[in-house]
Amino acid sequence: MYMMNQLEPGHCCPIVMTAAAIPVLKNKPAFEEWSKKLLVQEYDPENKPIQAKNGVTLGMSMTEKQGGSDVRANTTIAKAITEKGEGKGYLLTGHKWFTSAPMSDGFLTLAKTENNDAPSCFLVPRWKPDGSRNTGFNIMRLKDKLADRSNASSEVEYDNAYGFLVGNEGKGVKTIIEMVQSTRLDCTIGAASSSRKAVTLALHHSLHRNAFGKKLIHQPLMANLLADLCIEAEAHTLLAMRIASAYDSYNRCGNEQHSDNDLFRLGVSIAKYYVCKRQPNFAYECMEIFGGNGFVEDFPLAKLFRQSPLNSIWEGSGNVIALDILRGLNAMPAILHELSLVKGMDTSFDLFVGNLNKSVMDIRSSASNNVNNQHLARNLCDRLALGMQASLMMRYGNPKAAAAYIASRIGISGKGFEHGAYYCNPSSNEENAGNMTTSGYLTHSLAYSLTHSLTHLLTHSGFNYGSFVYSNAVAEDIINDNIKAM
């Protein structure tokens, strides 16, 4: 997926959804044929019953215009034809505002059954079991999307559309949650790979473009920017791969306890939130390196930029993901354990993790954390993601890039970088940042952590890529390391 997305992101969508449907349907006798043909590595574009196909694909048809991410507000109704139960036939009536990959052989969808206000999960096939067309499935129009045209999105009307119940009635959200987790991982991988492609294109352009008497890559300001972009692209990739590894462990263990299970459950949302949300501005910075050429469709950065918001919006936009993380804090020990693996390697990072731990403890001890602490969710997500990326950079990254990441994203570590001038130079040091007066709803450590985070945002990272000043030697080393990998 990491490599395919760099070639063409549009076709990745149906592949992602088809793969994500496998854990939903596996080990369900009623869907044995579907499960087998989902695993076949062969694409059959013909529109015909699955009995006549070697391989099949599945799309998703969840959201409605009045609910969006709040799928419990859906109004689509499903009525049992004869018997009720998993694998039995139902007739669905309703409208779906987003149905992705409408050329698929079937669609996982949500609808409410009679006398049950909680959504149930259904598989709506293009063809009925008797070999006739599912004429109740009607594509109303294709969406005019911002980004790719290589994969269609549509609005669909169910007019007594035939569908099979998947799981138990009223348990639709629980049934599809594994599908959601899998697609969130692929969103993260897609955003990380897009960042890698964007910075690779920017490096190649800078390597061959002459400007003001020398190669663009040798201009000090450009080198500083490119180094910053290279560091972030590496951190995104490491985080995506670590969560993918945890997902593999999660799938192998099933319901058994494993150290990576909680890491995946919470970590995939942290990674999806942060990596995907950074993607648009990252793509823009790389596009700007091309100048006016980056803004025209003759060059690849324009398409990368148009595509860049998708991964953050799909499968839960920023606030939805942040609130999911707030609700999943019981799995936080797995994240903190991941950060503890590099304890003692960098004093600034140890301080950062200590204050992050205090914030988590304060939020978890709050009597009603889903209400009173919602305004803290994004700040917490950012710091969790920064901590995970810093830990992975120290364990697996280029040592100079890891140290640069700590200095620019976490805080000055005293490792000899030429930090240069800052946009802001607070009079108090980090150790005194927590001594501010706190209002009634913020505890001392929460105020400390928020101030600590804001101080670093202003003084170290800045608000734009390239704001932090690296030494010429460090920037050159990081850039050369990335050029070798091109």
C-alpha positions as CSV (number, residue, x, y, z in Angstrom):
1,M,0.0,0.0,0.0
2,Y,2.9,2.4,0.8
3,M,4.3,1.9,-2.7
4,M,1.1,1.7,-4.6
5,N,-0.2,4.9,-3.2
6,Q,2.8,6.7,-4.6
7,L,1.9,5.5,-8.1
8,E,-1.8,6.3,-8.1
9,P,-3.8,6.9,-4.9
10,G,-7.2,6.6,-6.5
11,H,-7.2,2.8,-7.1
12,C,-6.1,2.3,-3.5
13,C,-9.5,3.1,-2.1
14,P,-11.3,-0.1,-3.4
15,I,-8.3,-2.2,-2.4
16,V,-8.3,-0.7,1.1
17,M,-12.1,-1.3,1.5
18,T,-11.9,-4.8,0.1
19,A,-9.1,-5.8,2.5
20,A,-10.8,-4.2,5.4
21,A,-14.0,-6.2,4.8
22,I,-12.1,-9.5,5.2
23,P,-12.0,-9.5,9.1
24,V,-15.7,-8.5,9.1
25,L,-16.8,-11.5,7.0
26,K,-14.2,-14.1,8.0
27,N,-15.3,-17.2,10.0
28,K,-18.9,-16.5,9.1
29,P,-20.4,-19.5,7.3
30,A,-23.1,-17.5,5.6
31,F,-20.4,-15.5,3.8
32,E,-17.9,-18.2,3.0
33,E,-18.0,-17.6,-0.7
34,W,-17.6,-13.9,-0.3
35,S,-14.6,-14.4,2.1
36,K,-12.8,-16.7,-0.2
37,K,-13.2,-14.5,-3.3
38,L,-12.1,-11.4,-1.4
39,L,-8.8,-13.1,-0.8
40,V,-8.2,-13.8,-4.5
41,Q,-5.5,-11.6,-6.0
42,E,-7.3,-11.1,-9.3
43,Y,-9.5,-8.2,-10.3
44,D,-12.5,-9.1,-12.4
45,P,-14.2,-5.9,-13.7
46,E,-17.3,-7.7,-15.1
47,N,-20.6,-6.8,-13.6
48,K,-22.1,-10.3,-13.0
49,P,-23.0,-12.5,-10.1
50,I,-20.2,-13.5,-7.7
51,Q,-20.8,-17.2,-8.5
52,A,-19.4,-16.4,-12.0
53,K,-16.4,-14.4,-10.8
54,N,-13.0,-15.5,-9.6
55,G,-12.4,-12.5,-7.4
56,V,-14.7,-9.8,-5.9
57,T,-14.4,-6.3,-4.3
58,L,-16.4,-4.6,-1.6
59,G,-17.2,-1.0,-1.1
60,M,-18.6,1.0,1.8
61,S,-22.0,2.7,2.0
62,M,-22.4,4.1,5.5
63,T,-23.0,7.8,5.8
64,E,-26.2,9.7,5.2
65,K,-26.8,13.4,4.6
66,Q,-28.5,14.1,7.9
67,G,-25.9,12.2,10.0
68,G,-22.4,12.1,8.5
69,S,-20.1,10.6,11.0
70,D,-22.9,10.1,13.4
71,V,-24.1,6.8,11.9
72,R,-26.6,6.3,14.7
73,A,-28.6,9.1,13.2
74,N,-29.1,7.0,10.0
75,T,-32.7,6.6,8.8
76,T,-32.3,3.7,6.3
77,I,-34.7,0.9,7.3
78,A,-34.2,-2.9,6.7
79,K,-37.1,-5.4,6.8
80,A,-36.6,-9.1,6.9
81,I,-38.1,-10.9,3.9
82,T,-39.0,-14.0,5.8
83,E,-36.5,-15.2,8.5
84,K,-34.4,-12.9,10.7
85,G,-30.7,-13.5,11.5
86,E,-27.2,-13.4,10.1
87,G,-27.0,-14.2,6.4
88,K,-30.8,-13.9,5.9
89,G,-32.3,-11.6,3.3
90,Y,-33.6,-8.2,4.1
91,L,-35.0,-5.3,2.0
92,L,-33.4,-1.9,2.6
93,T,-35.0,1.5,1.9
94,G,-33.1,4.7,2.3
95,H,-30.5,7.1,0.9
96,K,-26.7,6.9,1.2
97,W,-24.9,10.2,0.7
98,F,-21.5,8.6,0.2
99,T,-21.0,5.2,-1.4
100,S,-17.4,4.7,-2.3
101,A,-16.3,2.6,-5.3
102,P,-19.8,2.0,-6.7
103,M,-18.4,-0.5,-9.3
104,S,-17.8,-3.0,-6.5
105,D,-19.6,-6.3,-6.3
106,G,-21.1,-5.6,-2.9
107,F,-21.3,-2.9,-0.2
108,L,-21.2,-3.0,3.6
109,T,-23.9,-0.7,4.8
110,L,-25.8,0.3,7.9
111,A,-29.5,0.3,8.4
112,K,-32.0,0.0,11.3
113,T,-34.3,-3.0,11.5
114,E,-37.9,-3.0,12.7
115,N,-38.3,-2.4,16.4
116,N,-34.5,-1.8,16.8
117,D,-33.2,1.8,16.8
118,A,-29.5,0.7,16.8
119,P,-27.9,0.3,13.4
120,S,-27.3,-3.2,11.9
121,C,-24.7,-4.1,9.3
122,F,-25.7,-5.5,5.9
123,L,-24.0,-6.7,2.8
124,V,-25.8,-5.3,-0.3
125,P,-24.8,-7.2,-3.4
126,R,-25.1,-6.0,-7.0
127,W,-26.7,-9.3,-7.8
128,K,-29.2,-11.4,-5.8
129,P,-28.4,-15.0,-4.8
130,D,-30.8,-16.3,-7.5
131,G,-28.7,-14.6,-10.2
132,S,-31.0,-11.6,-10.9
133,R,-30.0,-8.0,-10.7
134,N,-30.4,-6.2,-7.3
135,T,-32.7,-3.6,-8.9
136,G,-33.3,-1.8,-5.6
137,F,-29.7,-0.6,-5.6
138,N,-29.8,2.6,-7.6
139,I,-26.8,5.0,-8.2
140,M,-28.2,8.5,-8.3
141,R,-25.1,10.4,-9.3
142,L,-21.3,10.4,-9.1
143,K,-19.7,12.9,-6.8
144,D,-17.7,15.8,-8.3
145,K,-14.7,15.4,-6.0
146,L,-11.8,17.7,-5.3
147,A,-9.2,15.1,-6.0
148,D,-8.8,12.0,-8.1
149,R,-11.1,10.9,-10.9
150,S,-9.7,7.4,-11.0
151,N,-12.0,6.2,-8.3
152,A,-15.7,7.1,-8.2
153,S,-17.8,8.1,-5.2
154,S,-21.5,8.2,-5.5
155,E,-24.9,8.8,-3.9
156,V,-27.1,5.7,-3.8
157,E,-30.8,5.1,-3.2
158,Y,-32.0,1.9,-1.7
159,D,-35.5,1.1,-3.0
160,N,-36.2,-2.3,-1.5
161,A,-32.6,-3.2,-2.1
162,Y,-31.7,-6.8,-1.2
163,G,-29.1,-7.2,1.5
164,F,-27.7,-9.9,3.9
165,L,-27.6,-9.2,7.6
166,V,-23.9,-9.4,8.9
167,G,-23.7,-10.1,12.6
168,N,-26.6,-9.5,15.0
169,E,-29.4,-7.0,14.6
170,G,-28.5,-3.7,16.4
171,K,-24.8,-4.5,16.5
172,G,-23.8,-2.9,13.3
173,V,-21.3,-0.4,14.7
174,K,-19.6,-3.2,16.7
175,T,-19.5,-5.3,13.5
176,I,-17.8,-2.7,11.3
177,I,-15.4,-1.4,14.0
178,E,-12.6,-3.7,12.8
179,M,-13.2,-2.5,9.2
180,V,-12.9,1.1,10.4
181,Q,-9.6,0.4,12.3
182,S,-8.1,-1.3,9.2
183,T,-9.0,1.6,6.9
184,R,-7.6,4.1,9.5
185,L,-4.3,2.3,9.3
186,D,-4.4,2.5,5.5
187,C,-5.2,6.2,5.6
188,T,-2.1,6.7,7.7
189,I,0.0,4.6,5.4
190,G,-1.4,6.6,2.4
191,A,-0.6,9.9,4.0
192,A,3.0,8.8,5.0
193,S,3.6,7.5,1.5
194,S,2.3,10.7,-0.1
195,S,4.6,12.7,2.1
196,R,7.5,10.5,1.0
197,K,6.6,11.0,-2.7
198,A,6.2,14.8,-2.3
199,V,9.6,15.3,-0.6
200,T,11.3,13.0,-3.1
201,L,9.9,15.1,-5.9
202,A,11.0,18.3,-4.1
203,L,14.5,16.9,-3.6
204,H,14.8,15.8,-7.2
205,H,13.7,19.3,-8.4
206,S,16.1,21.1,-6.0
207,L,18.9,18.8,-7.0
208,H,18.7,19.8,-10.7
209,R,17.3,23.3,-10.6
210,N,19.7,26.2,-10.8
211,A,18.7,29.4,-9.0
212,F,20.8,32.5,-8.2
213,G,24.1,31.0,-9.3
214,K,23.9,27.5,-7.7
215,K,21.8,24.4,-7.4
216,L,18.7,25.1,-5.5
217,I,19.5,22.4,-3.0
218,H,22.7,24.2,-2.1
219,Q,20.9,27.4,-1.1
220,P,21.1,27.5,2.7
221,L,17.5,28.5,3.3
222,M,16.2,25.8,0.9
223,A,18.5,23.2,2.5
224,N,17.0,24.1,5.9
225,L,13.5,23.6,4.6
226,L,14.3,20.4,2.8
227,A,15.9,18.9,5.9
228,D,12.8,19.7,8.0
229,L,10.6,18.0,5.4
230,C,12.9,15.0,5.2
231,I,12.8,14.6,9.0
232,E,9.0,14.7,9.1
233,A,8.6,12.3,6.2
234,E,10.8,9.8,7.9
235,A,8.9,10.1,11.2
236,H,5.6,9.6,9.4
237,T,6.8,6.5,7.7
238,L,8.2,5.0,11.0
239,L,4.9,5.6,12.8
240,A,2.8,4.1,10.0
241,M,5.0,1.0,9.9
242,R,5.0,0.6,13.7
243,I,1.2,0.6,13.7
244,A,1.1,-1.8,10.8
245,S,3.4,-4.1,12.7
246,A,1.0,-3.9,15.7
247,Y,-1.9,-4.6,13.4
248,D,-0.2,-7.8,12.3
249,S,0.2,-8.9,15.9
250,Y,-3.4,-7.9,16.6
251,N,-4.7,-10.1,13.7
252,R,-2.5,-13.1,14.6
253,C,-3.7,-13.1,18.3
254,G,-7.4,-12.6,17.6
255,N,-9.1,-12.1,21.0
256,E,-6.0,-13.2,23.0
257,Q,-4.2,-10.6,25.0
258,H,-1.0,-9.3,23.4
259,S,1.2,-6.3,24.2
260,D,0.5,-4.9,20.7
261,N,-3.3,-5.2,20.9
262,D,-3.9,-2.0,22.9
263,L,-1.0,-0.3,21.0
264,F,-2.9,-0.9,17.8
265,R,-6.4,0.0,19.1
266,L,-5.3,3.4,20.4
267,G,-2.2,4.0,18.3
268,V,-3.9,3.7,14.9
269,S,-6.2,6.6,15.8
270,I,-3.3,8.7,17.1
271,A,-1.3,8.0,13.9
272,K,-4.3,8.6,11.6
273,Y,-5.1,11.9,13.3
274,Y,-1.6,13.4,13.2
275,V,0.0,12.0,10.0
276,C,-3.1,12.6,7.9
277,K,-3.7,16.1,9.3
278,R,-0.1,17.1,8.5
279,Q,-0.3,15.9,4.9
280,P,-2.0,18.9,3.2
281,N,0.5,21.5,4.5
282,F,3.4,19.1,3.8
283,A,2.2,18.7,0.2
284,Y,1.8,22.4,-0.1
285,E,5.4,23.1,1.1
286,C,6.8,20.7,-1.5
287,M,4.6,22.2,-4.2
288,E,5.9,25.6,-3.3
289,I,9.4,24.5,-4.0
290,F,8.4,24.0,-7.6
291,G,7.2,27.6,-7.8
292,G,4.6,28.3,-10.4
293,N,5.2,24.9,-12.0
294,G,3.9,23.3,-8.8
295,F,0.5,25.0,-9.3
296,V,-0.2,23.6,-12.8
297,E,-1.5,20.1,-13.6
298,D,1.5,19.4,-15.9
299,F,3.5,18.6,-12.8
300,P,2.6,15.9,-10.2
301,L,2.5,18.2,-7.1
302,A,-0.8,19.7,-8.0
303,K,-2.6,16.4,-7.9
304,L,-0.8,15.4,-4.7
305,F,-2.0,18.6,-3.1
306,R,-5.6,18.1,-4.3
307,Q,-5.6,14.6,-2.9
308,S,-3.9,15.5,0.4
309,P,-7.0,16.3,2.6
310,L,-8.8,13.1,1.8
311,N,-7.0,10.8,4.3
312,S,-7.8,13.1,7.2
313,I,-11.5,13.4,6.3
314,W,-12.1,9.8,5.5
315,E,-12.9,7.4,8.3
316,G,-13.2,10.1,10.9
317,S,-12.1,13.7,10.6
318,G,-10.0,15.4,13.2
319,N,-12.5,15.9,16.0
320,V,-14.1,12.5,15.6
321,I,-10.7,10.8,15.9
322,A,-9.6,13.0,18.8
323,L,-12.7,12.1,20.8
324,D,-12.2,8.4,20.0
325,I,-8.7,8.7,21.5
326,L,-10.2,10.4,24.6
327,R,-12.6,7.5,25.0
328,G,-9.8,5.0,24.6
329,L,-7.5,6.1,27.4
330,N,-7.8,2.7,29.1
331,A,-5.3,1.5,26.4
332,M,-2.9,4.4,27.2
333,P,-0.4,2.2,29.2
334,A,0.6,0.5,25.9
335,I,1.4,3.9,24.4
336,L,3.4,5.0,27.4
337,H,5.3,1.7,27.4
338,E,6.3,2.4,23.8
339,L,7.7,5.8,24.8
340,S,9.5,4.3,27.8
341,L,11.6,2.1,25.5
342,V,14.0,5.1,24.9
343,K,14.0,6.4,28.5
344,G,17.3,7.9,29.4
345,M,18.4,8.5,25.8
346,D,17.4,12.2,25.8
347,T,16.7,14.4,28.8
348,S,14.3,16.7,26.9
349,F,12.3,13.7,25.7
350,D,12.2,12.3,29.2
351,L,10.8,15.6,30.5
352,F,8.3,15.6,27.7
353,V,7.1,12.1,28.5
354,G,6.8,12.9,32.2
355,N,4.5,15.8,31.6
356,L,2.5,13.9,29.0
357,N,2.0,11.1,31.6
358,K,0.8,13.7,34.1
359,S,-1.7,15.0,31.6
360,V,-3.1,11.5,30.8
361,M,-3.4,10.8,34.6
362,D,-5.3,14.0,35.1
363,I,-7.7,13.4,32.2
364,R,-8.3,9.8,33.3
365,S,-9.0,10.8,36.9
366,S,-11.6,13.4,35.8
367,A,-15.1,12.3,36.7
368,S,-16.6,13.1,33.3
369,N,-13.7,13.2,30.9
370,N,-15.8,12.9,27.8
371,V,-17.4,16.2,28.5
372,N,-15.2,18.4,30.6
373,N,-12.0,17.4,28.8
374,Q,-13.1,17.5,25.2
375,H,-11.3,20.8,24.6
376,L,-8.0,19.1,25.5
377,A,-8.4,16.2,23.0
378,R,-6.5,17.7,20.1
379,N,-3.6,18.9,22.2
380,L,-3.3,15.5,23.7
381,C,-3.4,13.8,20.3
382,D,-0.6,16.0,18.9
383,R,1.7,15.3,21.9
384,L,1.0,11.6,21.8
385,A,1.9,11.5,18.1
386,L,5.0,13.6,18.6
387,G,6.1,11.3,21.5
388,M,5.6,8.1,19.4
389,Q,7.4,9.5,16.4
390,A,10.3,10.8,18.5
391,S,10.6,7.4,20.2
392,L,10.7,5.6,16.9
393,M,13.2,8.1,15.4
394,M,15.5,7.4,18.3
395,R,15.2,3.6,17.9
396,Y,15.2,3.3,14.2
397,G,16.0,6.6,12.4
398,N,19.1,8.3,11.2
399,P,20.8,9.4,14.5
400,K,21.2,13.0,13.3
401,A,17.7,13.1,12.0
402,A,16.4,11.7,15.4
403,A,18.3,14.3,17.3
404,A,17.0,17.0,15.0
405,Y,13.5,15.8,15.4
406,I,13.8,16.0,19.2
407,A,15.3,19.5,19.0
408,S,12.7,20.8,16.6
409,R,9.5,19.1,17.7
410,I,10.1,18.2,21.4
411,G,12.6,20.7,22.8
412,I,16.3,21.7,22.7
413,S,18.4,18.7,23.8
414,G,21.8,20.4,24.0
415,K,23.4,18.1,21.3
416,G,25.3,20.9,19.6
417,F,22.9,22.2,16.9
418,E,23.1,25.8,15.8
419,H,19.6,26.7,16.8
420,G,19.8,30.3,15.5
421,A,17.2,32.9,16.4
422,Y,13.8,32.0,17.6
423,Y,10.5,33.8,16.8
424,C,9.8,34.0,20.5
425,N,12.2,33.9,23.4
426,P,10.2,33.5,26.7
427,S,11.8,34.9,29.7
428,S,11.0,31.9,31.9
429,N,12.7,28.5,31.3
430,E,10.8,25.2,30.8
431,E,11.2,24.2,34.4
432,N,9.2,27.3,35.5
433,A,6.6,27.0,32.8
434,G,4.2,25.1,35.1
435,N,4.2,27.8,37.8
436,M,1.5,29.8,36.0
437,T,-1.7,30.5,37.9
438,T,-4.3,27.9,37.0
439,S,-8.0,28.4,36.6
440,G,-10.4,26.2,38.4
441,Y,-10.9,23.6,35.7
442,L,-7.2,23.0,34.9
443,T,-4.9,21.1,37.3
444,H,-1.3,22.2,37.9
445,S,0.2,19.5,35.7
446,L,-2.3,20.0,32.9
447,A,-1.4,23.7,32.8
448,Y,2.2,22.8,32.9
449,S,1.9,20.5,29.9
450,L,-0.2,22.9,27.9
451,T,2.2,25.7,28.5
452,H,5.2,23.4,27.9
453,S,3.7,22.3,24.5
454,L,2.8,25.9,23.5
455,T,6.3,27.1,24.3
456,H,7.9,24.6,22.0
457,L,5.4,25.3,19.3
458,L,6.4,29.0,19.3
459,T,10.1,28.7,19.9
460,H,11.2,25.5,18.2
461,S,8.9,24.2,15.5
462,G,7.4,27.6,14.6
463,F,4.2,27.6,12.6
464,N,5.7,26.6,9.2
465,Y,8.1,24.0,7.9
466,G,11.7,25.3,7.9
467,S,11.2,27.7,10.9
468,F,13.6,25.7,13.1
469,V,17.2,26.4,12.2
470,Y,19.5,23.4,11.7
471,S,23.2,23.6,11.3
472,N,24.4,23.5,7.7
473,A,26.2,20.2,8.4
474,V,23.2,18.5,9.9
475,A,20.9,19.7,7.1
476,E,23.3,18.4,4.5
477,D,23.6,15.1,6.2
478,I,19.9,14.6,6.4
479,I,19.3,15.6,2.8
480,N,22.1,13.3,1.5
481,D,20.7,10.4,3.5
482,N,17.3,10.9,1.8
483,I,18.8,11.4,-1.7
484,K,20.6,8.1,-1.4
485,A,17.2,6.4,-0.7
486,M,15.6,7.9,-3.9
